[in-house]
Amino acid sequence: MVKKIIDPFLIHGICKDEAEALKMLAKDYVQRQVGRYRERVEHFRSFYQISVEEFAEQVAALCQGFETIPALGHLSKQQQVLQAEDDLEEWQAAEQFLARWQAVEAELRNASTA
């Protein structure tokens, strides 16, 4: 199966060997994943103008009825809670996946220089 994926890169002279093809494909995929999750994280940081940790504190305060979230001020209190909880879950997941993909990216970079 892997050979069928890599062979076109060798046949058409794009890569000199299987190792180069695998490195190229892995690097490309990892870079796209890093970009995808970085974009998501930046969306939330820009929208809420705070860090995910600060947002988690705001969401906790919102759920306890102590605070509202300025960026969600156009929504009712109940809608704010629902939207904030959804965004927090997605934002935290994006932060975690970004860190994981960045770790993979660093390991691939180190492997190619070793």
N, C-alpha and C positions, 0 to 999 in steps of 0.2 A: 504494500500500500504506500509506504513512504517513498519507495523507489519511483512509483508512478507519478508522485507529486514532484519529485526532484528532477527526474529525467529530462523534462522539457527545458529546464534551465541549463543542463549540460549539453543537450543535443543542439540547442540554438546558440551555444557559446556565451551565454550570459554569466555563467559561473564555471570555474575551472574544475571543481570537484564537488562531491556531495557535502563536505564540511562547509565549504563556502556558501553553498545554496542554503543549507540549514541555518547558518549564521545570518545570512541576509534575510531570510523569511522570519526568523525569530526576532531579529532587530526591528524589522518593519512592523510586525504585529505588536510587539511590546511598546514601541513608540506611539502607535495608534491608540493603544489602551491607556497609556499615560496621558496622552492628549485628551482622550474622551473624559477621563475622570478629573483631570485638571480643569477642564471646561466646566464640568458640573460644579466642582468646588468653587471655582471663581464666580459662577452664576450666583450661588447662594451668598458668598461673601459680599458681592457687589449689591445684591438685592437687600440684604439685611444690614450691611455696613458694620458687621461685627464678626468675631470668630465663632466657630462652631461651639466652643466651650461657653462663650458668653450667651449664645443663642439658646443653648440647653438650659442655662440658668433662667433666661427670660421665659422659656416655655414652661418651666416648672412653676415660676411665679404666676404666669398666666393661668395655668391649670388650678392654682390655689386661689385665684381671684384677686391677686395683689397687683397685677400689672397688665398692660396691654402691649402689643408689639406695634411700634410705629408703622412699619412697612405694611402691616395688615390692617391698618386703621379703617380702611374702607369696608371691612367685613364686620358682621355682627360678632359678638363675643363667642358664641358657639362656633361660628364658622372660623374665627381666628384660631380657636383651640384645635379644631380638626386640621386646618391648613398647616398650622405650626407643628403639630405632631407629625404629620406626613412629611413636611419639609425637613424636620429634624432627623427623622429616620433615614430619609434619602441622603441627606447631607453627611451624616455620620458614616453611612455605608460608602459613599463616594470618597470620603477622607481615608477610610480603611483600605479600599481598593487602590486608591492612588498611592498610598504608602507601599502596598504590596507590589504593585507594578513598578514603582520606582526602585524598589529593592531588587527585583528581577533585572531591571535595566542596568543597575550598577553591577550586578554579578556578571551579566553578559559582557559589559564593558571591560571588567577586570579579567574575564576569561579570554577575551580577544587580545589583551595586552600581555597575558602570561605566556 
